[in-house]
Amino acid sequence: MERKKICIIGGGASGLMAAIMAAREGGEVTLLEHNEKTGKKLLATGNGRCNLTNTCQEPSCYHSLSGNLAWEILQGFSFQDTIRFFSQIGVYTKNREGYLYPASMQASSVRDLLEMEARYRKVKIKCKEHVKDIKKEGEGFLVVTETWSYPADKVILSAGSRASAIQGADGSGYELAKNLGHSLIPPLPALVPLKGKGNWFSKWAGVRTEGRVSLLAENHIFDQAQGEIQLTDYGVSGIPVFQVSGRAVRLREEGLKVTLLLDFLPDFDREGLAAFLRARQEQCPYKSVKQLLIGLLPEKLAEVLMTGKPDISKLAEKIKEFPIEITGGKSYEQAQVCSGGVPLSEVYSDTLESRKVPGLYLAGEILDTDGICGGYNLQWAWTTGALAGRSAARNIRKTLQERS
């Protein structure tokens, strides 16, 4: 049987996975990457340690405007499949409370082993190739770069998003998809620090404290997360803020008033906290209301909470529900991923082949799915890359009647 020529655009996590899977299935694979090396964004994941995936997999870990399709796609290549794959290519994983890392705790080892496997499978890796156009020619394609043209039977578009300070993360894949007839949910920063409206941020800048954040809009709590909150000179950051940030930015973009409610002592309810503070006051009558917070909260945070000299009831309310009106997220360069992208309804969930352009496959961040912190965005990359790579090489194409 004649080998299928498969051209993969983007040499990040999903592109490398797609290349390996397509080559294993017998495809003649060329991977085009516009940076000088593959996997540059992968090197920055997990603060350079590369949180590969997570053993806790639930639909709520993935955000998409395409309903349950993301979860359906994820069943095609699970986190167990991911672990097996990386074990095969030499990555021994370390489990830290469900968060899986390479035992080396170095993202570079993951990138290096992926590239070694790809080259062993005879994948042609072409770096510094910026794709300008994808032309449909008969049953195949012509992928045009600034320096060359690559004929292909199948194309896998895995060019990533604008998120990241890594040079080359320009979101050019979105335009390539649009030019081929796909629609686009406007990409916005996600897993990103949030900016707020207020004049006290300089007073608490630099404080890190455990707490819970709740995302409020139109009198409805859309999301909640708990962990270490970082208080900054522009608003808030930290993992729990990241977890709700994608939805916060999109709601703000839709014109809604978005408020983040910070709970600095989530172990208490409001009444219990007020009673606790009154008991402390009775035990130490020489302390002012402000001094009751010593040993409970960081000093700089206490200064902000005491603005207006609240009584104990009002203080308990501020500690439990400190509101920040959100004005937006920080820049794409400071975001870990983007929300939005090509709607999942425009690809077949079992193969990730385009419903609009036969022979075109989409993988990774270019699709409308973003995960929470903890290895979920990489799991999305591994899953979609694996499904697209396998399917393109196997030439899996059911008739529309069979798919309906």
Backbone torsions as a table, in degrees:
resi	resn	phi	psi	omega
1	MET	NA	138.1	-179.7
2	GLU	-68.3	134.0	179.3
3	ARG	-71.7	137.8	178.9
4	LYS	-79.6	132.4	174.1
5	LYS	-83.1	119.3	-176.6
6	ILE	-119.3	125.2	178.3
7	CYS	-109.6	125.4	-179.3
8	ILE	-110.4	127.4	-177.9
9	ILE	-104.9	108.8	-178.7
10	GLY	113.7	119.2	-177.3
11	GLY	-108.0	39.3	174.1
12	GLY	-87.5	-156.0	-176.8
13	ALA	-59.7	-51.0	-177.6
14	SER	-69.3	-35.8	179.7
15	GLY	-66.8	-42.8	177.4
16	LEU	-64.3	-42.4	177.9
17	MET	-62.9	-43.5	179.4
18	ALA	-61.8	-41.4	-179.3
19	ALA	-62.2	-45.2	-178.9
20	ILE	-64.4	-46.9	-177.6
21	MET	-66.0	-40.2	178.5
22	ALA	-65.5	-40.5	179.7
23	ALA	-67.7	-38.7	177.7
24	ARG	-62.4	-30.4	179.2
25	GLU	-85.9	5.1	175.2
26	GLY	98.4	6.0	179.3
27	GLY	-74.2	150.7	172.6
28	GLU	-93.1	104.1	-164.1
29	VAL	-108.4	132.4	170.1
30	THR	-120.9	127.4	-179.8
31	LEU	-111.5	126.1	-178.6
32	LEU	-108.3	126.0	-179.3
33	GLU	-130.4	129.8	-175.5
34	HIS	-87.0	-6.9	169.3
35	ASN	-85.6	173.8	-179.7
36	GLU	-77.1	-14.3	177.3
37	LYS	-141.5	156.9	173.9
38	THR	-77.7	160.5	169.4
39	GLY	64.6	26.8	-178.2
40	LYS	-63.5	-41.0	178.9
41	LYS	-68.8	-34.6	177.8
42	LEU	-59.6	-35.9	-179.0
43	LEU	-63.0	-24.8	-177.0
44	ALA	-91.7	-7.1	-175.7
45	THR	-69.4	146.5	178.4
46	GLY	58.2	37.5	-177.2
47	ASN	53.9	39.6	177.7
48	GLY	84.9	2.9	-178.3
49	ARG	-103.9	-17.4	174.0
50	CYS	66.3	81.6	173.3
51	ASN	-73.9	96.7	-169.6
52	LEU	-63.6	-43.5	-177.2
53	THR	-167.1	-172.0	-178.4
54	ASN	-142.7	139.5	-178.6
55	THR	-73.4	-21.1	177.5
56	CYS	-89.5	103.8	-178.8
57	GLN	-118.0	117.3	178.5
58	GLU	-139.4	154.4	178.9
59	PRO	-55.4	-33.2	-177.7
60	SER	-68.6	-11.7	179.3
61	CYS	-78.9	-8.3	-176.1
62	TYR	-127.3	131.0	-179.3
63	HIS	-106.2	135.7	178.5
64	SER	-160.7	146.9	174.2
65	LEU	-85.9	7.6	-177.8
66	SER	-104.8	28.8	175.4
67	GLY	66.4	-135.4	-175.6
68	ASN	-89.0	6.9	-176.1
69	LEU	-63.5	-34.0	179.3
70	ALA	-61.0	-46.1	-179.3
71	TRP	-64.9	-37.3	177.0
72	GLU	-61.5	-44.3	179.3
73	ILE	-63.2	-40.9	-176.5
74	LEU	-64.3	-20.9	178.1
75	GLN	-71.9	-17.5	-177.7
76	GLY	-74.8	-19.6	176.4
77	PHE	-155.5	96.3	-168.6
78	SER	-81.6	176.9	176.9
79	PHE	-66.4	-29.1	174.5
80	GLN	-65.4	-40.3	175.6
81	ASP	-61.9	-39.0	178.3
82	THR	-61.5	-46.3	-179.8
83	ILE	-62.4	-42.9	178.6
84	ARG	-62.4	-43.1	-179.7
85	PHE	-59.9	-48.9	-176.9
86	PHE	-69.4	-30.8	174.0
87	SER	-63.4	-39.5	179.7
88	GLN	-62.2	-36.6	-176.4
89	ILE	-94.0	3.2	172.1
90	GLY	108.4	8.0	178.6
91	VAL	-95.5	111.5	174.3
92	TYR	-87.4	126.2	-173.9
93	THR	-95.9	149.1	177.9
94	LYS	-115.9	127.1	-177.7
95	ASN	-96.0	116.8	176.2
96	ARG	-115.6	89.2	-179.7
97	GLU	54.3	42.1	177.3
98	GLY	96.0	-17.8	177.3
99	TYR	-87.7	120.1	-174.8
100	LEU	-100.9	128.3	180.0
101	TYR	-125.7	159.9	168.4
102	PRO	-66.4	145.3	-178.8
103	ALA	-59.0	-27.6	178.1
104	SER	-70.5	-17.8	-174.2
105	MET	56.5	32.1	179.1
106	GLN	-128.8	121.0	177.5
107	ALA	-62.2	-29.4	-178.4
108	SER	-62.0	-32.8	179.7
109	SER	-68.3	-34.2	177.8
110	VAL	-67.6	-48.3	179.2
111	ARG	-59.8	-45.0	-177.0
112	ASP	-63.1	-42.1	-178.4
113	LEU	-70.7	-34.9	174.8
114	LEU	-62.5	-46.2	-178.6
115	GLU	-67.7	-37.4	177.5
116	MET	-61.5	-43.3	178.7
117	GLU	-64.4	-41.5	179.4
118	ALA	-62.1	-44.9	-179.4
119	ARG	-67.6	-36.7	176.2
120	TYR	-61.1	-34.3	179.6
121	ARG	-84.2	11.2	175.9
122	LYS	69.3	27.1	173.0
123	VAL	-71.9	130.0	176.1
124	LYS	-87.0	113.4	-178.2
125	ILE	-101.0	117.8	-178.9
126	LYS	-114.6	108.6	179.4
127	CYS	-94.1	167.3	-176.5
128	LYS	57.6	36.5	176.9
129	GLU	-116.3	108.0	-179.6
130	HIS	-97.8	116.7	-176.7
131	VAL	-76.9	126.2	-179.8
132	LYS	-98.9	-28.0	-174.5
133	ASP	-161.1	150.5	171.0
134	ILE	-121.7	113.5	-177.5
135	LYS	-103.9	131.9	174.6
136	LYS	-81.8	122.9	-179.5
137	GLU	-129.4	102.1	-178.2
138	GLY	63.5	-126.7	178.2
139	GLU	-84.9	-7.3	-175.5
140	GLY	-122.2	-156.0	-174.3
141	PHE	-140.9	162.3	167.7
142	LEU	-128.3	116.2	179.5
143	VAL	-94.9	116.5	-173.0
144	VAL	-104.2	123.2	175.3
145	THR	-107.5	-177.3	179.4
146	GLU	-68.3	-18.3	-175.1
147	THR	-123.8	-14.4	-171.4
148	TRP	-156.0	170.5	173.5
149	SER	-128.2	133.8	-175.5
150	TYR	-118.0	112.2	174.4
151	PRO	-72.4	144.5	-178.3
152	ALA	-150.9	146.0	171.6
153	ASP	-78.0	-37.3	-178.9
154	LYS	-134.4	150.0	176.7
155	VAL	-128.1	134.3	173.5
156	ILE	-113.6	118.6	-178.5
157	LEU	-96.9	108.6	-177.3
158	SER	-135.5	48.0	-169.7
159	ALA	-83.6	0.7	174.8
160	GLY	77.4	-164.8	-175.1
161	SER	-125.5	-174.3	178.6
162	ARG	-80.5	-13.3	-176.4
163	ALA	-64.5	144.0	176.7
164	SER	111.1	146.5	175.1
165	ALA	-85.7	-1.4	-180.0
166	ILE	-67.1	131.2	178.3
167	GLN	-60.9	135.2	179.7
168	GLY	101.6	-12.6	176.1
169	ALA	-80.2	78.7	-171.1
170	ASP	-110.7	-1.1	179.7
171	GLY	69.4	19.9	-177.4
172	SER	-64.5	-22.5	178.9
173	GLY	-63.1	-29.7	178.6
174	TYR	-60.8	-44.0	-179.7
175	GLU	-66.4	-37.7	177.3
176	LEU	-60.8	-42.4	179.3
177	ALA	-66.3	-42.8	179.2
178	LYS	-62.5	-40.4	-179.2
179	ASN	-65.1	-21.7	178.4
180	LEU	-93.0	4.8	174.1
181	GLY	105.6	1.7	178.8
182	HIS	-82.0	149.4	173.0
183	SER	-87.9	173.5	-173.1
184	LEU	-144.7	123.3	167.0
185	ILE	-78.3	120.6	-171.6
186	PRO	-49.9	121.6	179.5
187	PRO	-69.0	137.6	178.8
188	LEU	-135.9	153.5	179.8
189	PRO	-61.1	141.0	174.5
190	ALA	-138.3	164.7	-170.4
191	LEU	47.8	61.7	-170.3
192	VAL	-140.6	148.0	173.1
193	PRO	-61.8	152.5	-177.9
194	LEU	-112.2	138.1	177.6
195	LYS	-95.0	145.1	-178.5
196	GLY	-129.6	169.6	176.9
197	LYS	-98.6	122.7	-179.9
198	GLY	169.7	162.4	-179.1
199	ASN	-114.2	13.2	-177.3
200	TRP	-108.6	-3.4	-171.1
201	PHE	-60.3	-35.7	180.0
202	SER	-65.2	-24.4	-178.1
203	LYS	-74.4	-31.7	-178.0
204	TRP	-106.3	2.0	-176.9
205	ALA	-54.5	133.2	177.9
206	GLY	98.0	-9.6	-179.0
207	VAL	-78.8	137.5	170.9
208	ARG	-120.5	129.6	-177.6
209	THR	-150.6	146.3	176.9
210	GLU	-71.3	142.9	178.8
211	GLY	-177.5	-175.1	178.7
212	ARG	-123.4	141.3	175.5
213	VAL	-116.5	140.0	178.0
214	SER	-125.8	133.3	-178.1
215	LEU	-97.0	114.9	-175.1
216	LEU	-113.6	131.3	172.8
217	ALA	-153.7	137.0	-179.1
218	GLU	52.2	43.0	177.6
219	ASN	60.0	25.1	-179.7
220	HIS	-129.7	135.0	175.3
221	ILE	-84.1	111.3	-177.0
222	PHE	-85.4	-28.3	-174.6
223	ASP	-163.4	156.0	176.2
224	GLN	-144.1	151.9	176.0
225	ALA	-156.6	155.3	-176.5
226	GLN	-132.6	146.5	180.0
227	GLY	155.8	-158.0	-178.8
228	GLU	-80.8	119.0	178.1
229	ILE	-95.3	134.4	175.5
230	GLN	-104.2	122.0	179.4
231	LEU	-94.2	127.0	-170.2
232	THR	-124.0	174.7	-179.8
233	ASP	-78.8	-0.8	177.0
234	TYR	-121.4	-13.0	-176.6
235	GLY	160.7	-116.3	-175.3
236	VAL	-142.1	154.3	178.0
237	SER	-147.1	-168.6	-178.0
238	GLY	102.1	162.6	-173.4
239	ILE	-57.0	-46.5	179.9
240	PRO	-62.5	-32.3	175.5
241	VAL	-67.9	-43.1	177.5
242	PHE	-56.6	-41.4	-174.8
243	GLN	-60.6	-31.7	-177.9
244	VAL	-103.0	-3.4	-169.7
245	SER	-67.4	-39.0	-178.1
246	GLY	-59.1	-46.0	179.4
247	ARG	-69.1	-37.0	179.0
248	ALA	-61.4	-46.2	-179.4
249	VAL	-64.0	-40.2	-178.0
250	ARG	-70.8	-40.9	177.5
251	LEU	-62.6	-40.0	178.2
252	ARG	-64.5	-40.0	179.4
253	GLU	-64.0	-29.5	179.3
254	GLU	-80.4	1.2	175.4
255	GLY	93.4	7.1	-179.8
256	LEU	-84.8	151.6	170.8
257	LYS	-78.1	123.8	-175.2
258	VAL	-117.2	129.1	179.8
259	THR	-124.6	137.2	173.5
260	LEU	-103.7	122.8	177.4
261	LEU	-97.9	121.2	-179.5
262	LEU	-100.8	128.2	176.0
263	ASP	-110.6	108.7	-173.9
264	PHE	-86.6	-9.3	175.9
265	LEU	-138.8	72.8	-174.0
266	PRO	-67.3	-12.3	178.7
267	ASP	-73.1	-15.5	179.6
268	PHE	-107.3	152.2	160.3
269	ASP	-91.4	171.6	-172.0
270	ARG	-62.2	-46.3	-178.9
271	GLU	-64.6	-40.6	179.7
272	GLY	-65.3	-37.2	179.0
273	LEU	-67.4	-43.0	178.6
274	ALA	-60.8	-42.2	178.8
275	ALA	-64.7	-39.0	179.0
276	PHE	-63.0	-43.4	-179.7
277	LEU	-67.6	-38.2	177.4
278	ARG	-65.0	-38.1	178.1
279	ALA	-64.7	-39.7	176.7
280	ARG	-63.0	-38.3	180.0
281	GLN	-66.6	-38.7	178.4
282	GLU	-67.2	-37.9	180.0
283	GLN	-71.6	-31.2	-177.6
284	CYS	-130.2	72.7	-175.1
285	PRO	-63.7	-13.4	179.0
286	TYR	-79.7	-6.8	-177.8
287	LYS	-90.6	141.1	171.2
288	SER	-76.1	169.5	177.9
289	VAL	-58.6	-42.0	179.3
290	LYS	-62.0	-40.0	-178.1
291	GLN	-68.8	-17.2	176.3
292	LEU	-66.4	-20.0	-178.2
293	LEU	-85.6	-9.8	178.8
294	ILE	-63.2	127.5	-177.4
295	GLY	89.5	-12.1	177.4
296	LEU	-99.2	-44.6	-174.2
297	LEU	-136.5	154.6	177.3
298	PRO	-58.6	146.4	-174.0
299	GLU	-58.8	-43.5	-177.5
300	LYS	-65.7	-34.5	176.4
301	LEU	-69.2	-41.9	179.3
302	ALA	-59.0	-37.6	178.7
303	GLU	-59.7	-42.7	179.9
304	VAL	-68.1	-42.6	-178.3
305	LEU	-65.3	-26.5	-177.3
306	MET	-87.0	0.8	177.1
307	THR	-57.7	127.4	-177.4
308	GLY	89.8	1.1	178.4
309	LYS	49.3	63.9	-178.0
310	PRO	-71.4	153.2	171.5
311	ASP	-79.4	-179.6	-172.8
312	ILE	-62.2	-40.0	180.0
313	SER	-64.3	-45.9	179.3
314	LYS	-66.4	-36.2	178.7
315	LEU	-64.9	-43.5	178.4
316	ALA	-61.2	-38.4	178.4
317	GLU	-64.6	-42.0	-180.0
318	LYS	-67.3	-37.4	179.3
319	ILE	-66.4	-37.7	-175.5
320	LYS	-84.4	-27.7	-178.2
321	GLU	-143.9	74.1	178.5
322	PHE	-87.8	114.6	-173.3
323	PRO	-88.6	139.3	171.0
324	ILE	-128.9	120.6	174.0
325	GLU	-76.3	122.8	-175.4
326	ILE	-85.7	129.6	178.2
327	THR	-99.9	-11.4	178.9
328	GLY	152.2	-177.0	176.4
329	GLY	-99.9	166.8	172.6
330	LYS	-70.1	-176.5	-170.6
331	SER	-71.5	167.8	174.9
332	TYR	-57.2	-35.5	-178.9
333	GLU	-62.7	-26.9	-179.5
334	GLN	-98.4	2.8	177.7
335	ALA	-93.2	147.6	177.2
336	GLN	-84.8	-32.1	179.1
337	VAL	-147.0	178.0	172.5
338	CYS	-119.0	146.3	165.1
339	SER	-89.1	166.7	-179.1
340	GLY	85.3	-171.5	-177.3
341	GLY	122.0	-160.7	-179.8
342	VAL	-70.4	125.8	179.7
343	PRO	-57.4	140.1	-179.5
344	LEU	-65.5	-21.5	178.2
345	SER	-67.3	-12.5	-178.6
346	GLU	-94.8	6.0	173.3
347	VAL	-130.0	155.5	173.9
348	TYR	-78.2	129.0	-171.9
349	SER	-69.3	-19.9	-179.0
350	ASP	-88.2	-22.6	-176.7
351	THR	-125.4	-19.6	-174.1
352	LEU	66.9	19.0	171.5
353	GLU	-74.2	141.8	178.7
354	SER	-62.6	138.0	173.4
355	ARG	-78.3	-15.2	-176.3
356	LYS	-99.1	-32.9	-176.2
357	VAL	-129.9	99.1	178.7
358	PRO	-56.5	134.5	179.6
359	GLY	93.7	-9.9	175.5
360	LEU	-99.0	134.1	178.9
361	TYR	-124.2	148.3	179.5
362	LEU	-123.7	141.8	-177.0
363	ALA	-148.6	151.5	173.5
364	GLY	83.1	-150.0	-172.3
365	GLU	-67.7	-16.3	180.0
366	ILE	-65.5	-20.1	177.1
367	LEU	-87.3	153.5	-175.9
368	ASP	-77.2	73.9	172.7
369	THR	-153.5	132.0	172.2
370	ASP	-136.0	139.1	-177.3
371	GLY	-99.5	167.0	173.9
372	ILE	-76.4	174.7	177.6
373	CYS	-65.5	147.8	173.2
374	GLY	122.8	21.2	178.7
375	GLY	99.3	-0.2	-174.2
376	TYR	-74.9	-35.2	178.7
377	ASN	-70.8	-33.3	174.0
378	LEU	-70.1	-37.0	177.0
379	GLN	-61.0	-39.9	176.7
380	TRP	-61.1	-40.4	178.9
381	ALA	-64.5	-45.6	-178.9
382	TRP	-63.7	-45.9	-177.8
383	THR	-61.7	-53.4	-175.3
384	THR	-68.2	-36.0	176.5
385	GLY	-63.5	-44.4	-179.4
386	ALA	-63.2	-46.4	-178.3
387	LEU	-65.1	-44.0	-179.2
388	ALA	-66.2	-43.2	-179.2
389	GLY	-63.5	-48.1	179.0
390	ARG	-60.4	-48.0	-174.0
391	SER	-65.3	-41.8	-179.7
392	ALA	-62.2	-40.8	-177.7
393	ALA	-75.6	-34.5	-179.4
394	ARG	-78.5	-10.2	-178.0
395	ASN	60.1	41.1	178.1
396	ILE	-76.0	113.9	176.8
397	ARG	-147.5	99.1	178.0
398	LYS	-78.8	158.1	175.8
399	THR	-70.9	160.2	179.1
400	LEU	-59.9	-34.7	-179.7
401	GLN	-66.1	-40.4	179.6
402	GLU	-66.7	-30.7	-177.3
403	ARG	-81.6	-24.3	-174.3
404	SER	-74.5	NA	NA
